[in-house]
Amino acid sequence: MAGLTDLKIAMVTSVFIAAFIFTLFLSAIMFLLQLPLVYALIGTILFIFFQYLVGPVVLRSTTQLHYVEPNENQWLESLVKELAKKSNIPIPKLAIVPNSTPNAFVFGRTAKEATLAVHEGLLKNLNAEEVRAVLAHEIGHIKHKDYIVMTVLSALPLIAYMIAQVAFRTAMWGSYSRRKKDENGGIVLLAVGMIAFVVYLISFLSVMRLSRLREHYADAYSAYLTGSPRSLQSALAKITYGLSISPKPPEGARAFYIEDPAMAKEEIHQIMAKKQEYDLDKDGVLDEHELELAMEKEAKSTWKTINSWFATHPPTFKRILLLRQIEAELATGEYTAREIYAHI
């Protein structure tokens, strides 16, 4: 039986693994460059602190969001205020993103500074109860403070990957220019590149695991807060489909969204590639029942399981399955605050 403590342990573990591996990586570079190893620890701390400071700024500028003025959208404001008060957290700043895709996310350095951003496409394509469920999901992220950890960690794998790419390319370019006159430099660069890539892979898998886990916790919290798991089920289905048909998914903040646009496209594409197999009544259209069966089968495939290790979000059907389990328990009248995360 999972509890909120499990999520906190996962967050602390992810931070430790990513920071420790990144420190070892910088230590190796310091050793190869014959510099003091203490620079590695200082470098890791500076990277994390820098990401903590600039991450929200970058996210805010790249999404082009607009902060909602008081009384500008009274229905949305009152809904966020109600959910925040029920959750006993500070009321987050509310913003709307001028984007037609259905999505939402939260970001910030602290719970008091948190921003809850909603895409125009979400407000347009979802009904009131579904919007409420999505907002409760985002409130869950603020309640759990997991978005702060993701802000801190998200840059470390990317930095390691960029260093690996630079090292490999420099080594290849140098091999042509040196013509074997000084092979030691090329060997050092290749070693740095290999170490950096291993660091990238391990830290990336650790961060992605935390990203997927936090989505399940936020889904469960939404079900508890609204008392309507079915609303989030239908919201997730609409969001996944809506993102799958969007012309170009946004980049950069994929782990922060309620659903990853790139993953939604892949998920629906794989199902449509087997449309004839999943079209049980052979009417040329996948109805809701057929689509759910298709998502369930795809989610259980070995390839999908392995591929999900690299994903920011769990497969949609697995999220819906969790919500169905919660819905069944709600019907018994025994689902209380102590059992919010029991099915994760």
C-alpha positions as CSV (number, residue, x, y, z in Angstrom):
1,M,0.0,0.0,0.0
2,A,1.5,3.3,-1.1
3,G,1.4,6.5,0.9
4,L,2.6,10.1,0.5
5,T,5.8,9.1,2.3
6,D,6.7,6.8,-0.7
7,L,6.5,9.8,-3.0
8,K,8.7,11.9,-0.7
9,I,11.2,9.1,-0.5
10,A,11.2,8.8,-4.3
11,M,11.8,12.5,-4.6
12,V,14.7,12.5,-2.1
13,T,16.2,9.4,-3.8
14,S,15.9,10.9,-7.2
15,V,17.6,14.1,-6.1
16,F,20.4,12.1,-4.4
17,I,21.0,9.7,-7.3
18,A,21.0,12.5,-9.9
19,A,23.2,14.8,-7.8
20,F,25.6,12.0,-6.7
21,I,26.1,10.7,-10.3
22,F,26.5,14.2,-11.6
23,T,29.1,14.9,-8.9
24,L,31.0,11.7,-9.9
25,F,30.8,12.8,-13.5
26,L,32.2,16.2,-12.8
27,S,34.9,14.6,-10.5
28,A,36.0,12.5,-13.5
29,I,36.3,15.6,-15.6
30,M,38.2,17.4,-12.9
31,F,40.5,14.3,-12.6
32,L,41.2,14.2,-16.4
33,L,41.8,18.0,-16.4
34,Q,44.0,17.7,-13.3
35,L,41.8,20.1,-11.3
36,P,40.8,19.9,-7.6
37,L,37.9,17.4,-7.1
38,V,36.1,19.9,-4.8
39,Y,35.2,21.8,-7.9
40,A,32.9,18.9,-8.8
41,L,30.8,19.3,-5.7
42,I,30.8,23.1,-6.1
43,G,29.8,22.7,-9.8
44,T,26.9,20.3,-8.9
45,I,25.5,22.7,-6.2
46,L,25.8,25.7,-8.6
47,F,24.0,23.8,-11.4
48,I,21.1,22.8,-9.1
49,F,20.8,26.3,-7.6
50,F,21.0,27.9,-11.0
51,Q,18.2,25.6,-12.3
52,Y,16.1,26.3,-9.2
53,L,16.4,30.1,-9.9
54,V,16.0,30.2,-13.7
55,G,13.8,27.2,-14.3
56,P,10.5,29.0,-13.6
57,V,11.6,32.0,-15.5
58,V,12.4,30.0,-18.6
59,L,9.1,28.0,-18.3
60,R,7.1,31.3,-18.0
61,S,8.8,32.9,-21.0
62,T,8.6,29.9,-23.3
63,T,4.9,29.2,-22.7
64,Q,3.9,32.9,-23.3
65,L,1.3,32.6,-20.5
66,H,-0.9,35.4,-19.4
67,Y,-1.5,35.9,-15.7
68,V,-5.2,36.3,-14.9
69,E,-6.1,39.6,-13.3
70,P,-8.6,39.7,-10.4
71,N,-12.2,39.2,-11.6
72,E,-11.0,38.5,-15.2
73,N,-12.3,34.9,-15.1
74,Q,-14.4,34.6,-11.9
75,W,-15.5,31.0,-12.5
76,L,-11.9,29.8,-12.9
77,E,-10.6,31.9,-10.1
78,S,-13.3,30.7,-7.6
79,L,-12.7,27.1,-8.6
80,V,-9.0,27.3,-8.0
81,K,-9.5,29.2,-4.7
82,E,-12.0,26.5,-3.6
83,L,-9.7,23.6,-4.4
84,A,-6.7,25.3,-2.8
85,K,-8.6,26.0,0.4
86,K,-9.8,22.4,0.6
87,S,-6.2,21.3,0.2
88,N,-5.0,23.7,2.8
89,I,-2.4,25.2,0.5
90,P,-1.8,28.9,-0.6
91,I,-3.9,29.9,-3.5
92,P,-1.7,29.7,-6.5
93,K,-1.3,32.4,-9.2
94,L,-3.6,31.6,-12.1
95,A,-2.5,31.9,-15.7
96,I,-3.9,31.1,-19.1
97,V,-1.7,30.0,-22.0
98,P,-2.8,31.1,-25.5
99,N,-2.5,27.6,-26.9
100,S,-5.3,25.5,-28.5
101,T,-4.1,22.2,-27.2
102,P,-5.8,20.8,-24.1
103,N,-3.2,20.9,-21.3
104,A,-2.3,22.4,-17.9
105,F,0.7,22.5,-15.6
106,V,2.2,24.1,-12.4
107,F,5.6,25.5,-11.7
108,G,7.4,27.7,-9.2
109,R,10.1,27.8,-6.6
110,T,7.8,27.4,-3.5
111,A,4.1,26.7,-2.8
112,K,3.5,30.4,-2.1
113,E,5.0,31.3,-5.5
114,A,3.4,28.5,-7.5
115,T,1.6,29.3,-10.8
116,L,-1.2,27.1,-12.1
117,A,-1.4,27.5,-15.9
118,V,-4.3,26.4,-18.1
119,H,-4.3,26.2,-21.8
120,E,-7.2,27.8,-23.7
121,G,-7.7,24.5,-25.5
122,L,-8.4,22.8,-22.1
123,L,-11.1,25.3,-21.2
124,K,-12.6,25.0,-24.7
125,N,-12.7,21.3,-25.1
126,L,-13.5,20.0,-21.6
127,N,-16.7,20.4,-19.6
128,A,-16.9,22.0,-16.2
129,E,-16.4,18.8,-14.2
130,E,-13.5,17.7,-16.3
131,V,-11.8,21.1,-15.9
132,R,-12.4,20.8,-12.2
133,A,-10.7,17.4,-12.1
134,V,-7.7,18.7,-14.1
135,L,-7.3,21.7,-11.7
136,A,-7.5,19.3,-8.7
137,H,-4.7,17.2,-10.3
138,E,-2.5,20.3,-10.6
139,I,-3.4,21.3,-7.1
140,G,-2.2,17.8,-6.1
141,H,1.2,18.7,-7.6
142,I,1.4,21.8,-5.4
143,K,0.2,19.8,-2.4
144,H,3.0,17.3,-2.9
145,K,5.6,19.9,-3.9
146,D,6.9,17.5,-6.6
147,Y,7.1,20.2,-9.2
148,I,9.9,21.9,-7.2
149,V,12.0,18.8,-7.4
150,M,11.3,18.4,-11.1
151,T,12.4,22.0,-11.6
152,V,15.7,21.2,-9.8
153,L,16.4,17.9,-11.5
154,S,15.2,18.5,-15.1
155,A,18.4,20.2,-16.3
156,L,21.0,17.7,-14.9
157,P,20.4,14.9,-17.5
158,L,20.3,17.6,-20.3
159,I,23.6,19.1,-19.2
160,A,25.3,15.6,-19.2
161,Y,23.8,14.9,-22.6
162,M,25.1,18.2,-24.1
163,I,28.6,17.5,-22.7
164,A,28.6,14.0,-24.2
165,Q,27.6,15.4,-27.6
166,V,30.2,18.1,-27.5
167,A,32.9,15.7,-26.3
168,F,32.1,13.1,-29.0
169,R,32.0,15.7,-31.8
170,T,35.1,17.4,-30.7
171,A,37.0,14.1,-30.5
172,M,35.8,13.2,-34.1
173,W,36.7,16.5,-35.5
174,G,40.0,16.5,-33.7
175,S,40.9,13.1,-35.1
176,Y,40.8,14.5,-38.6
177,S,42.8,17.6,-37.8
178,R,45.5,16.0,-35.7
179,R,46.2,13.1,-38.0
180,K,47.5,10.9,-35.1
181,K,50.0,13.6,-33.9
182,D,48.3,13.8,-30.5
183,E,46.0,10.9,-29.8
184,N,45.9,11.4,-26.0
185,G,43.6,14.4,-26.3
186,G,41.1,12.5,-28.4
187,I,41.1,9.5,-26.0
188,V,40.4,11.9,-23.1
189,L,37.5,13.5,-25.0
190,L,36.1,10.1,-25.9
191,A,36.3,9.0,-22.2
192,V,34.6,12.2,-21.1
193,G,31.8,11.6,-23.7
194,M,31.3,8.0,-22.7
195,I,31.1,8.9,-19.0
196,A,28.8,11.8,-19.7
197,F,26.4,9.6,-21.8
198,V,26.3,7.0,-19.0
199,V,25.5,9.8,-16.5
200,Y,22.8,11.1,-18.8
201,L,21.2,7.7,-19.2
202,I,21.1,6.9,-15.4
203,S,20.0,10.3,-14.3
204,F,17.4,10.6,-17.1
205,L,15.8,7.2,-16.1
206,S,15.8,8.3,-12.5
207,V,14.1,11.6,-13.3
208,M,11.6,10.0,-15.7
209,R,10.6,7.4,-13.1
210,L,9.9,10.2,-10.6
211,S,7.9,12.1,-13.2
212,R,5.7,9.1,-13.9
213,L,5.1,8.4,-10.2
214,R,4.1,12.0,-9.4
215,E,1.4,11.8,-12.1
216,H,-0.2,8.8,-10.4
217,Y,-0.1,10.6,-7.1
218,A,-1.7,13.7,-8.5
219,D,-4.4,11.6,-10.3
220,A,-5.2,9.9,-7.0
221,Y,-5.3,13.2,-5.2
222,S,-7.7,14.7,-7.8
223,A,-10.0,11.7,-7.4
224,Y,-10.1,12.2,-3.6
225,L,-10.5,16.0,-3.7
226,T,-13.3,16.1,-6.3
227,G,-14.9,12.8,-5.3
228,S,-15.3,12.1,-9.1
229,P,-12.6,9.9,-10.6
230,R,-14.7,9.5,-13.7
231,S,-14.3,13.2,-14.5
232,L,-10.6,12.9,-14.6
233,Q,-10.9,9.7,-16.6
234,S,-12.8,11.4,-19.4
235,A,-10.6,14.5,-19.1
236,L,-7.5,12.4,-19.7
237,A,-9.1,10.6,-22.6
238,K,-10.0,13.9,-24.2
239,I,-6.6,15.5,-23.5
240,T,-4.7,12.5,-25.0
241,Y,-6.8,12.6,-28.1
242,G,-6.7,16.3,-28.4
243,L,-2.9,16.4,-28.1
244,S,-2.5,13.5,-30.6
245,I,-4.2,15.6,-33.4
246,S,-2.4,18.9,-32.6
247,P,-0.1,20.0,-35.5
248,K,3.0,20.6,-33.4
249,P,3.5,19.6,-29.7
250,P,5.1,22.2,-27.5
251,E,8.7,21.6,-26.3
252,G,10.6,22.1,-23.1
253,A,7.9,21.6,-20.4
254,R,6.8,18.1,-21.3
255,A,7.3,16.7,-17.8
256,F,5.3,19.5,-16.2
257,Y,2.1,19.0,-18.3
258,I,-0.8,16.8,-17.2
259,E,-0.1,14.9,-20.3
260,D,3.0,14.7,-22.6
261,P,2.0,15.9,-26.1
262,A,4.7,13.8,-27.8
263,M,3.6,10.7,-25.9
264,A,0.0,11.3,-26.7
265,K,0.7,11.4,-30.4
266,E,2.7,8.2,-30.2
267,E,0.1,6.4,-28.1
268,I,-2.8,7.2,-30.5
269,H,-0.6,6.6,-33.5
270,Q,0.2,3.0,-32.4
271,I,-3.4,2.3,-31.9
272,M,-4.5,3.7,-35.2
273,A,-1.8,1.7,-37.0
274,K,-3.7,-1.4,-35.8
275,K,-7.1,0.1,-36.3
276,Q,-8.5,-2.9,-38.2
277,E,-7.5,-5.2,-35.3
278,Y,-9.1,-3.0,-32.7
279,D,-12.3,-2.1,-34.7
280,L,-14.4,-5.0,-33.4
281,D,-17.6,-4.1,-35.1
282,K,-15.8,-3.3,-38.3
283,D,-17.6,0.0,-38.8
284,G,-14.4,1.9,-39.6
285,V,-14.5,3.9,-36.4
286,L,-13.0,3.2,-32.9
287,D,-15.7,3.9,-30.4
288,E,-15.0,4.6,-26.7
289,H,-15.2,1.0,-25.7
290,E,-12.9,-0.2,-28.6
291,L,-10.4,2.6,-27.9
292,E,-10.2,1.7,-24.2
293,L,-9.6,-2.0,-25.0
294,A,-6.9,-0.9,-27.5
295,M,-5.2,1.3,-25.0
296,E,-5.4,-1.5,-22.4
297,K,-3.7,-4.0,-24.8
298,E,-1.1,-1.6,-25.9
299,A,-0.3,-0.7,-22.3
300,K,0.4,-4.3,-21.4
301,S,2.8,-5.0,-24.3
302,T,6.4,-5.7,-23.4
303,W,7.7,-3.1,-25.9
304,K,5.3,-0.5,-24.4
305,T,6.6,-1.3,-20.9
306,I,10.2,-0.9,-21.9
307,N,9.5,2.2,-23.9
308,S,7.6,3.7,-20.9
309,W,10.9,3.7,-18.9
310,F,11.9,6.7,-21.0
311,A,8.5,8.5,-20.8
312,T,7.5,11.5,-18.7
313,H,4.0,10.1,-18.0
314,P,2.4,6.7,-17.5
315,P,0.3,5.3,-20.4
316,T,-3.1,6.9,-20.3
317,F,-4.9,3.6,-19.8
318,K,-2.8,2.8,-16.7
319,R,-3.8,6.2,-15.3
320,I,-7.5,5.5,-16.1
321,L,-7.2,2.0,-14.6
322,L,-6.0,3.5,-11.3
323,L,-8.9,5.9,-11.3
324,R,-11.3,3.1,-11.9
325,Q,-10.0,1.3,-8.9
326,I,-10.4,4.4,-6.8
327,E,-13.9,4.8,-8.2
328,A,-14.9,1.3,-7.2
329,E,-13.6,2.0,-3.7
330,L,-15.5,5.3,-3.5
331,A,-18.7,3.4,-4.2
332,T,-18.1,1.4,-1.0
333,G,-18.0,4.6,1.1
334,E,-14.7,3.5,2.6
335,Y,-12.3,5.8,0.6
336,T,-10.8,8.2,3.2
337,A,-7.8,10.5,3.4
338,R,-5.7,7.6,4.7
339,E,-6.5,5.5,1.5
340,I,-5.9,8.2,-1.1
341,Y,-2.7,6.6,-2.5
342,A,-3.5,3.0,-1.6
343,H,-3.8,1.8,-5.2
344,I,-0.6,3.4,-6.6
